[in-house]
Amino acid sequence: MNPNLMRQARELEAKLAKAQQELEKATVEASTGGGAVKIVITGQQKVLKVSISTEAVDPSAVDLLEDLVLTAVNDAIARSQELAKQKLGSVAGFKLPF
């Protein structure tokens, strides 16, 4: 086996591990309803916090609150995935297809 290739593979593995650690600590936030619902999520798509303002809590409009939470969670996941794509793509030196 080519020793230079093995060294490059170990370096790439170390860079990817470091990027994964950074993604674990990095957070992004998404909100809907003019900030009525906020989601904080890590770069590894772990939801850390869900905040709902008291003004958004109306027992007669539960469907609206559910839609706001759903939209905010999906937006937060998309932002987190984009962050991971940028971080891991920069380590690999090329654009990731996902």
N, CA, C and O atoms as a Tinker XYZ file with bonds, in Angstrom:
   392  protein
     1  N      0.845000   -1.178000    0.000000    73     2
     2  CA     0.000000    0.000000    0.000000    64     1     3
     3  C      0.888000    1.238000    0.000000    63     2     4     5
     4  O      1.939000    1.259000    0.641000    81     3
     5  N      0.466000    2.251000   -0.712000    73     3     6
     6  CA     1.199000    3.503000   -0.834000    64     5     7
     7  C      1.191000    4.245000    0.508000    63     6     8     9
     8  O      0.123000    4.615000    0.995000    81     7
     9  N      2.374000    4.469000    1.118000    73     7    10
    10  CA     2.414000    5.131000    2.431000    64     9    11
    11  C      1.905000    6.572000    2.373000    63    10    12    13
    12  O      1.325000    7.062000    3.342000    81    11
    13  N      2.115000    7.244000    1.260000    73    11    14
    14  CA     1.620000    8.610000    1.108000    64    13    15
    15  C      0.086000    8.639000    1.101000    63    14    16    17
    16  O     -0.537000    9.516000    1.700000    81    15
    17  N     -0.493000    7.679000    0.421000    73    15    18
    18  CA    -1.953000    7.580000    0.371000    64    17    19
    19  C     -2.526000    7.283000    1.756000    63    18    20    21
    20  O     -3.552000    7.843000    2.144000    81    19
    21  N     -1.862000    6.406000    2.492000    73    19    22
    22  CA    -2.311000    6.068000    3.858000    64    21    23
    23  C     -2.225000    7.304000    4.763000    63    22    24    25
    24  O     -3.120000    7.539000    5.574000    81    23
    25  N     -1.161000    8.086000    4.629000    73    23    26
    26  CA    -1.005000    9.290000    5.437000    64    25    27
    27  C     -2.123000   10.279000    5.119000    63    26    28    29
    28  O     -2.705000   10.879000    6.023000    81    27
    29  N     -2.420000   10.446000    3.830000    73    27    30
    30  CA    -3.490000   11.363000    3.423000    64    29    31
    31  C     -4.851000   10.896000    3.959000    63    30    32    33
    32  O     -5.685000   11.705000    4.367000    81    31
    33  N     -5.053000    9.577000    3.947000    73    31    34
    34  CA    -6.322000    9.041000    4.465000    64    33    35
    35  C     -6.442000    9.302000    5.966000    63    34    36    37
    36  O     -7.521000    9.658000    6.441000    81    35
    37  N     -5.358000    9.133000    6.717000    73    35    38
    38  CA    -5.390000    9.403000    8.162000    64    37    39
    39  C     -5.628000   10.889000    8.429000    63    38    40    41
    40  O     -6.364000   11.247000    9.349000    81    39
    41  N     -5.000000   11.759000    7.620000    73    39    42
    42  CA    -5.199000   13.203000    7.789000    64    41    43
    43  C     -6.663000   13.584000    7.513000    63    42    44    45
    44  O     -7.253000   14.376000    8.248000    81    43
    45  N     -7.227000   13.022000    6.465000    73    43    46
    46  CA    -8.627000   13.303000    6.137000    64    45    47
    47  C     -9.544000   12.787000    7.237000    63    46    48    49
    48  O    -10.511000   13.454000    7.605000    81    47
    49  N     -9.250000   11.620000    7.756000    73    47    50
    50  CA   -10.051000   11.052000    8.844000    64    49    51
    51  C    -10.010000   11.966000   10.074000    63    50    52    53
    52  O    -11.035000   12.193000   10.717000    81    51
    53  N     -8.829000   12.484000   10.396000    73    51    54
    54  CA    -8.681000   13.387000   11.548000    64    53    55
    55  C     -9.448000   14.694000   11.307000    63    54    56    57
    56  O    -10.093000   15.213000   12.218000    81    55
    57  N     -9.376000   15.219000   10.089000    73    55    58
    58  CA   -10.098000   16.459000    9.775000    64    57    59
    59  C    -11.616000   16.248000    9.857000    63    58    60    61
    60  O    -12.341000   17.112000   10.349000    81    59
    61  N    -12.082000   15.110000    9.377000    73    59    62
    62  CA   -13.518000   14.823000    9.444000    64    61    63
    63  C    -13.976000   14.668000   10.891000    63    62    64    65
    64  O    -15.057000   15.130000   11.255000    81    63
    65  N    -13.162000   14.023000   11.710000    73    63    66
    66  CA   -13.508000   13.864000   13.129000    64    65    67
    67  C    -13.590000   15.224000   13.814000    63    66    68    69
    68  O    -14.488000   15.467000   14.619000    81    67
    69  N    -12.644000   16.112000   13.488000    73    67    70
    70  CA   -12.649000   17.452000   14.065000    64    69    71
    71  C    -13.891000   18.227000   13.605000    63    70    72    73
    72  O    -14.528000   18.921000   14.398000    81    71
    73  N    -14.222000   18.100000   12.324000    73    71    74
    74  CA   -15.412000   18.783000   11.800000    64    73    75
    75  C    -16.673000   18.260000   12.479000    63    74    76    77
    76  O    -17.577000   19.042000   12.776000    81    75
    77  N    -16.751000   16.958000   12.729000    73    75    78
    78  CA   -17.906000   16.379000   13.422000    64    77    79
    79  C    -18.024000   16.939000   14.839000    63    78    80    81
    80  O    -19.124000   17.235000   15.305000    81    79
    81  N    -16.892000   17.082000   15.516000    73    79    82
    82  CA   -16.902000   17.654000   16.869000    64    81    83
    83  C    -17.377000   19.109000   16.840000    63    82    84    85
    84  O    -18.132000   19.545000   17.710000    81    83
    85  N    -16.924000   19.850000   15.831000    73    83    86
    86  CA   -17.336000   21.248000   15.706000    64    85    87
    87  C    -18.836000   21.340000   15.412000    63    86    88    89
    88  O    -19.519000   22.227000   15.924000    81    87
    89  N    -19.344000   20.422000   14.586000    73    87    90
    90  CA   -20.777000   20.418000   14.277000    64    89    91
    91  C    -21.610000   20.084000   15.512000    63    90    92    93
    92  O    -22.727000   20.576000   15.670000    81    91
    93  N    -21.064000   19.256000   16.370000    73    91    94
    94  CA   -21.782000   18.890000   17.592000    64    93    95
    95  C    -21.973000   20.115000   18.492000    63    94    96    97
    96  O    -22.980000   20.230000   19.190000    81    95
    97  N    -20.996000   21.025000   18.469000    73    95    98
    98  CA   -21.048000   22.221000   19.312000    64    97    99
    99  C    -21.737000   23.401000   18.626000    63    98   100   101
   100  O    -22.271000   24.286000   19.295000    81    99
   101  N    -21.723000   23.412000   17.298000    73    99   102
   102  CA   -22.319000   24.528000   16.556000    64   101   103
   103  C    -23.846000   24.467000   16.652000    63   102   104   105
   104  O    -24.432000   23.385000   16.670000    81   103
   105  N    -24.476000   25.631000   16.712000    73   103   106
   106  CA   -25.935000   25.674000   16.744000    64   105   107
   107  C    -26.457000   26.644000   15.690000    63   106   108   109
   108  O    -25.777000   27.594000   15.301000    81   107
   109  N    -27.664000   26.383000   15.247000    73   107   110
   110  CA   -28.388000   27.299000   14.379000    64   109   111
   111  C    -29.781000   27.466000   14.975000    63   110   112   113
   112  O    -30.268000   26.607000   15.710000    81   111
   113  N    -30.411000   28.595000   14.642000    73   111   114
   114  CA   -31.746000   28.870000   15.168000    64   113   115
   115  C    -32.687000   29.155000   14.022000    63   114   116   117
   116  O    -32.313000   29.778000   13.029000    81   115
   117  N    -33.906000   28.693000   14.172000    73   115   118
   118  CA   -34.956000   28.989000   13.196000    64   117   119
   119  C    -36.181000   29.435000   13.966000    63   118   120   121
   120  O    -36.416000   28.984000   15.087000    81   119
   121  N    -36.968000   30.329000   13.362000    73   119   122
   122  CA   -38.188000   30.775000   14.026000    64   121   123
   123  C    -39.291000   30.987000   13.005000    63   122   124   125
   124  O    -39.035000   31.205000   11.821000    81   123
   125  N    -40.514000   30.918000   13.486000    73   123   126
   126  CA   -41.692000   31.164000   12.649000    64   125   127
   127  C    -42.674000   32.027000   13.429000    63   126   128   129
   128  O    -42.525000   32.248000   14.631000    81   127
   129  N    -43.667000   32.498000   12.720000    73   127   130
   130  CA   -44.704000   33.303000   13.363000    64   129   131
   131  C    -44.169000   34.594000   13.940000    63   130   132   133
   132  O    -44.615000   35.036000   14.999000    81   131
   133  N    -43.222000   35.202000   13.259000    73   131   134
   134  CA   -42.636000   36.441000   13.762000    64   133   135
   135  C    -41.884000   36.253000   15.064000    63   134   136   137
   136  O    -41.811000   37.168000   15.884000    81   135
   137  N    -41.322000   35.061000   15.255000    73   135   138
   138  CA   -40.556000   34.756000   16.467000    64   137   139
   139  C    -41.397000   34.081000   17.545000    63   138   140   141
   140  O    -40.914000   33.856000   18.655000    81   139
   141  N    -42.638000   33.759000   17.233000    73   139   142
   142  CA   -43.506000   33.103000   18.221000    64   141   143
   143  C    -42.993000   31.713000   18.596000    63   142   144   145
   144  O    -43.144000   31.271000   19.734000    81   143
   145  N    -42.387000   31.035000   17.627000    73   143   146
   146  CA   -41.809000   29.712000   17.865000    64   145   147
   147  C    -40.360000   29.744000   17.409000    63   146   148   149
   148  O    -40.060000   30.131000   16.279000    81   147
   149  N    -39.459000   29.333000   18.305000    73   147   150
   150  CA   -38.034000   29.298000   17.993000    64   149   151
   151  C    -37.484000   27.916000   18.299000    63   150   152   153
   152  O    -37.847000   27.282000   19.290000    81   151
   153  N    -36.597000   27.468000   17.419000    73   151   154
   154  CA   -35.947000   26.164000   17.573000    64   153   155
   155  C    -34.443000   26.383000   17.517000    63   154   156   157
   156  O    -33.949000   27.094000   16.642000    81   155
   157  N    -33.717000   25.778000   18.441000    73   155   158
   158  CA   -32.255000   25.782000   18.415000    64   157   159
   159  C    -31.820000   24.335000   18.216000    63   158   160   161
   160  O    -32.262000   23.432000   18.926000    81   159
   161  N    -30.938000   24.133000   17.228000    73   159   162
   162  CA   -30.526000   22.784000   16.850000    64   161   163
   163  C    -29.016000   22.774000   16.607000    63   162   164   165
   164  O    -28.444000   23.783000   16.195000    81   163
   165  N    -28.377000   21.638000   16.861000    73   163   166
   166  CA   -26.934000   21.535000   16.634000    64   165   167
   167  C    -26.647000   21.224000   15.161000    63   166   168   169
   168  O    -27.554000   20.945000   14.376000    81   167
   169  N    -25.392000   21.280000   14.824000    73   167   170
   170  CA   -24.964000   20.916000   13.473000    64   169   171
   171  C    -25.101000   19.437000   13.182000    63   170   172   173
   172  O    -24.911000   18.996000   12.049000    81   171
   173  N    -25.431000   18.674000   14.208000    73   171   174
   174  CA   -25.683000   17.239000   14.014000    64   173   175
   175  C    -27.168000   16.912000   14.163000    63   174   176   177
   176  O    -27.538000   15.778000   14.470000    81   175
   177  N    -28.006000   17.915000   13.943000    73   175   178
   178  CA   -29.466000   17.793000   13.918000    64   177   179
   179  C    -30.051000   17.304000   15.248000    63   178   180   181
   180  O    -31.031000   16.559000   15.256000    81   179
   181  N    -29.464000   17.713000   16.353000    73   179   182
   182  CA   -30.036000   17.424000   17.668000    64   181   183
   183  C    -30.725000   18.706000   18.160000    63   182   184   185
   184  O    -30.073000   19.732000   18.356000    81   183
   185  N    -32.050000   18.635000   18.358000    73   183   186
   186  CA   -32.800000   19.806000   18.817000    64   185   187
   187  C    -32.447000   20.062000   20.278000    63   186   188   189
   188  O    -32.600000   19.185000   21.129000    81   187
   189  N    -31.970000   21.284000   20.557000    73   187   190
   190  CA   -31.564000   21.635000   21.914000    64   189   191
   191  C    -32.665000   22.376000   22.676000    63   190   192   193
   192  O    -32.819000   22.218000   23.887000    81   191
   193  N    -33.438000   23.204000   21.924000    73   191   194
   194  CA   -34.417000   24.030000   22.625000    64   193   195
   195  C    -35.594000   24.360000   21.715000    63   194   196   197
   196  O    -35.428000   24.618000   20.523000    81   195
   197  N    -36.773000   24.347000   22.299000    73   195   198
   198  CA   -37.990000   24.785000   21.631000    64   197   199
   199  C    -38.587000   25.877000   22.512000    63   198   200   201
   200  O    -38.876000   25.645000   23.686000    81   199
   201  N    -38.771000   27.065000   21.943000    73   199   202
   202  CA   -39.369000   28.176000   22.688000    64   201   203
   203  C    -40.662000   28.592000   22.000000    63   202   204   205
   204  O    -40.715000   28.768000   20.783000    81   203
   205  N    -41.703000   28.744000   22.815000    73   203   206
   206  CA   -42.999000   29.184000   22.294000    64   205   207
   207  C    -43.451000   30.363000   23.143000    63   206   208   209
   208  O    -43.547000   30.258000   24.366000    81   207
   209  N    -43.727000   31.480000   22.490000    73   207   210
   210  CA   -44.158000   32.665000   23.239000    64   209   211
   211  C    -45.572000   32.448000   23.769000    63   210   212   213
   212  O    -46.364000   31.709000   23.185000    81   211
   213  N    -45.863000   33.092000   24.862000    73   211   214
   214  CA   -47.196000   32.926000   25.465000    64   213   215
   215  C    -48.300000   33.429000   24.541000    63   214   216   217
   216  O    -49.428000   32.937000   24.592000    81   215
   217  N    -47.978000   34.407000   23.700000    73   215   218
   218  CA   -48.980000   34.933000   22.773000    64   217   219
   219  C    -49.390000   33.891000   21.723000    63   218   220   221
   220  O    -50.476000   33.965000   21.149000    81   219
   221  N    -48.500000   32.922000   21.485000    73   219   222
   222  CA   -48.794000   31.904000   20.473000    64   221   223
   223  C    -49.653000   30.769000   21.019000    63   222   224   225
   224  O    -50.119000   29.918000   20.260000    81   223
   225  N    -49.862000   30.756000   22.331000    73   223   226
   226  CA   -50.628000   29.667000   22.943000    64   225   227
   227  C    -52.091000   30.097000   23.063000    63   226   228   229
   228  O    -52.464000   30.879000   23.937000    81   227
   229  N    -52.892000   29.565000   22.164000    73   227   230
   230  CA   -54.325000   29.845000   22.152000    64   229   231
   231  C    -55.034000   28.495000   22.000000    63   230   232   233
   232  O    -54.948000   27.863000   20.947000    81   231
   233  N    -55.737000   28.054000   23.055000    73   231   234
   234  CA   -56.376000   26.736000   22.986000    64   233   235
   235  C    -57.335000   26.583000   21.796000    63   234   236   237
   236  O    -57.602000   25.463000   21.361000    81   235
   237  N    -57.839000   27.669000   21.284000    73   235   238
   238  CA   -58.747000   27.558000   20.146000    64   237   239
   239  C    -58.014000   27.516000   18.799000    63   238   240   241
   240  O    -58.636000   27.347000   17.750000    81   239
   241  N    -56.683000   27.671000   18.840000    73   239   242
   242  CA   -55.900000   27.659000   17.597000    64   241   243
   243  C    -54.702000   26.712000   17.707000    63   242   244   245
   244  O    -53.584000   27.066000   17.333000    81   243
   245  N    -54.941000   25.535000   18.211000    73   243   246
   246  CA   -53.864000   24.551000   18.369000    64   245   247
   247  C    -53.275000   24.166000   17.013000    63   246   248   249
   248  O    -52.066000   23.967000   16.895000    81   247
   249  N    -54.112000   24.063000   16.004000    73   247   250
   250  CA   -53.626000   23.707000   14.663000    64   249   251
   251  C    -52.576000   24.699000   14.171000    63   250   252   253
   252  O    -51.574000   24.307000   13.572000    81   251
   253  N    -52.810000   25.984000   14.428000    73   251   254
   254  CA   -51.857000   27.012000   14.004000    64   253   255
   255  C    -50.526000   26.844000   14.726000    63   254   256   257
   256  O    -49.465000   26.934000   14.107000    81   255
   257  N    -50.579000   26.600000   16.033000    73   255   258
   258  CA   -49.342000   26.394000   16.795000    64   257   259
   259  C    -48.598000   25.160000   16.305000    63   258   260   261
   260  O    -47.373000   25.181000   16.183000    81   259
   261  N    -49.315000   24.102000   16.029000    73   259   262
   262  CA   -48.684000   22.880000   15.502000    64   261   263
   263  C    -47.978000   23.165000   14.177000    63   262   264   265
   264  O    -46.865000   22.694000   13.944000    81   263
   265  N    -48.629000   23.935000   13.319000    73   263   266
   266  CA   -48.017000   24.289000   12.030000    64   265   267
   267  C    -46.765000   25.140000   12.229000    63   266   268   269
   268  O    -45.768000   24.952000   11.534000    81   267
   269  N    -46.816000   26.074000   13.177000    73   267   270
   270  CA   -45.647000   26.922000   13.445000    64   269   271
   271  C    -44.467000   26.086000   13.950000    63   270   272   273
   272  O    -43.330000   26.280000   13.522000    81   271
   273  N    -44.754000   25.154000   14.866000    73   271   274
   274  CA   -43.690000   24.291000   15.406000    64   273   275
   275  C    -43.118000   23.409000   14.297000    63   274   276   277
   276  O    -41.902000   23.273000   14.162000    81   275
   277  N    -43.992000   22.825000   13.522000    73   275   278
   278  CA   -43.543000   21.957000   12.425000    64   277   279
   279  C    -42.664000   22.719000   11.436000    63   278   280   281
   280  O    -41.608000   22.230000   11.033000    81   279
   281  N    -43.095000   23.905000   11.051000    73   279   282
   282  CA   -42.327000   24.718000   10.111000    64   281   283
   283  C    -40.976000   25.112000   10.696000    63   282   284   285
   284  O    -39.958000   25.052000   10.006000    81   283
   285  N    -40.962000   25.511000   11.955000    73   283   286
   286  CA   -39.708000   25.921000   12.599000    64   285   287
   287  C    -38.743000   24.746000   12.722000    63   286   288   289
   288  O    -37.545000   24.907000   12.493000    81   287
   289  N    -39.246000   23.575000   13.079000    73   287   290
   290  CA   -38.371000   22.390000   13.204000    64   289   291
   291  C    -37.783000   22.031000   11.844000    63   290   292   293
   292  O    -36.584000   21.777000   11.729000    81   291
   293  N    -38.622000   22.010000   10.822000    73   291   294
   294  CA   -38.116000   21.667000    9.491000    64   293   295
   295  C    -37.100000   22.693000    8.989000    63   294   296   297
   296  O    -36.108000   22.325000    8.361000    81   295
   297  N    -37.340000   23.972000    9.260000    73   295   298
   298  CA   -36.391000   25.012000    8.861000    64   297   299
   299  C    -35.080000   24.856000    9.628000    63   298   300   301
   300  O    -34.003000   25.013000    9.053000    81   299
   301  N    -35.165000   24.551000   10.908000    73   299   302
   302  CA   -33.952000   24.360000   11.717000    64   301   303
   303  C    -33.145000   23.165000   11.206000    63   302   304   305
   304  O    -31.920000   23.237000   11.114000    81   303
   305  N    -33.817000   22.088000   10.881000    73   303   306
   306  CA   -33.116000   20.902000   10.350000    64   305   307
   307  C    -32.439000   21.249000    9.028000    63   306   308   309
   308  O    -31.291000   20.866000    8.805000    81   307
   309  N    -33.126000   21.960000    8.160000    73   307   310
   310  CA   -32.544000   22.344000    6.864000    64   309   311
   311  C    -31.309000   23.223000    7.073000    63   310   312   313
   312  O    -30.295000   23.045000    6.399000    81   311
   313  N    -31.397000   24.166000    8.004000    73   311   314
   314  CA   -30.237000   25.030000    8.279000    64   313   315
   315  C    -29.078000   24.231000    8.858000    63   314   316   317
   316  O    -27.920000   24.464000    8.513000    81   315
   317  N    -29.392000   23.301000    9.729000    73   315   318
   318  CA   -28.352000   22.459000   10.327000    64   317   319
   319  C    -27.688000   21.582000    9.264000    63   318   320   321
   320  O    -26.468000   21.419000    9.259000    81   319
   321  N    -28.483000   21.031000    8.383000    73   319   322
   322  CA   -27.931000   20.201000    7.305000    64   321   323
   323  C    -27.047000   21.029000    6.373000    63   322   324   325
   324  O    -26.014000   20.552000    5.902000    81   323
   325  N    -27.455000   22.260000    6.112000    73   323   326
   326  CA   -26.637000   23.131000    5.254000    64   325   327
   327  C    -25.305000   23.445000    5.941000    63   326   328   329
   328  O    -24.258000   23.458000    5.295000    81   327
   329  N    -25.350000   23.697000    7.246000    73   327   330
   330  CA   -24.123000   23.934000    7.997000    64   329   331
   331  C    -23.199000   22.721000    7.922000    63   330   332   333
   332  O    -21.997000   22.867000    7.701000    81   331
   333  N    -23.754000   21.533000    8.105000    73   331   334
   334  CA   -22.953000   20.301000    8.045000    64   333   335
   335  C    -22.373000   20.100000    6.650000    63   334   336   337
   336  O    -21.222000   19.691000    6.496000    81   335
   337  N    -23.174000   20.391000    5.652000    73   335   338
   338  CA   -22.718000   20.255000    4.261000    64   337   339
   339  C    -21.535000   21.175000    3.991000    63   338   340   341
   340  O    -20.550000   20.769000    3.375000    81   339
   341  N    -21.638000   22.414000    4.457000    73   339   342
   342  CA   -20.543000   23.365000    4.250000    64   341   343
   343  C    -19.292000   22.933000    5.003000    63   342   344   345
   344  O    -18.186000   22.980000    4.465000    81   343
   345  N    -19.475000   22.511000    6.257000    73   343   346
   346  CA   -18.340000   22.156000    7.106000    64   345   347
   347  C    -17.633000   20.908000    6.579000    63   346   348   349
   348  O    -16.408000   20.893000    6.453000    81   347
   349  N    -18.388000   19.883000    6.278000    73   347   350
   350  CA   -17.783000   18.632000    5.815000    64   349   351
   351  C    -17.258000   18.763000    4.389000    63   350   352   353
   352  O    -16.252000   18.147000    4.035000    81   351
   353  N    -17.934000   19.562000    3.576000    73   351   354
   354  CA   -17.468000   19.774000    2.208000    64   353   355
   355  C    -16.142000   20.507000    2.184000    63   354   356   357
   356  O    -15.293000   20.226000    1.338000    81   355
   357  N    -15.954000   21.447000    3.103000    73   355   358
   358  CA   -14.686000   22.185000    3.132000    64   357   359
   359  C    -13.535000   21.286000    3.584000    63   358   360   361
   360  O    -12.395000   21.469000    3.157000    81   359
   361  N    -13.836000   20.324000    4.442000    73   359   362
   362  CA   -12.800000   19.380000    4.890000    64   361   363
   363  C    -12.426000   18.439000    3.752000    63   362   364   365
   364  O    -11.250000   18.170000    3.510000    81   363
   365  N    -13.444000   17.946000    3.061000    73   363   366
   366  CA   -13.193000   16.990000    1.980000    64   365   367
   367  C    -12.595000   17.670000    0.754000    63   366   368   369
   368  O    -11.948000   17.014000   -0.063000    81   367
   369  N    -12.806000   18.985000    0.618000    73   367   370
   370  CA   -12.247000   19.700000   -0.515000    64   369   371
   371  C    -13.116000   19.669000   -1.752000    63   370   372   373
   372  O    -12.668000   20.024000   -2.843000    81   371
   373  N    -14.398000   19.230000   -1.581000    73   371   374
   374  CA   -15.318000   19.225000   -2.709000    64   373   375
   375  C    -16.732000   19.383000   -2.159000    63   374   376   377
   376  O    -16.965000   19.231000   -0.960000    81   375
   377  N    -17.683000   19.693000   -3.065000    73   375   378
   378  CA   -19.074000   19.853000   -2.660000    64   377   379
   379  C    -19.712000   18.495000   -2.450000    63   378   380   381
   380  O    -19.578000   17.591000   -3.275000    81   379
   381  N    -20.413000   18.367000   -1.324000    73   379   382
   382  CA   -21.121000   17.124000   -1.058000    64   381   383
   383  C    -22.439000   17.127000   -1.811000    63   382   384   385
   384  O    -23.064000   18.179000   -1.943000    81   383
   385  N    -22.881000   15.969000   -2.311000    73   383   386
   386  CA   -24.095000   15.924000   -3.129000    64   385   387
   387  C    -25.386000   16.044000   -2.336000    63   386   388   389
   388  O    -26.436000   16.211000   -2.956000    81   387
   389  N    -25.383000   15.970000   -0.991000    73   387   390
   390  CA   -26.630000   16.033000   -0.221000    64   389   391
   391  C    -26.834000   17.380000    0.400000    63   390   392
   392  O    -27.836000   17.600000    1.081000    81   391
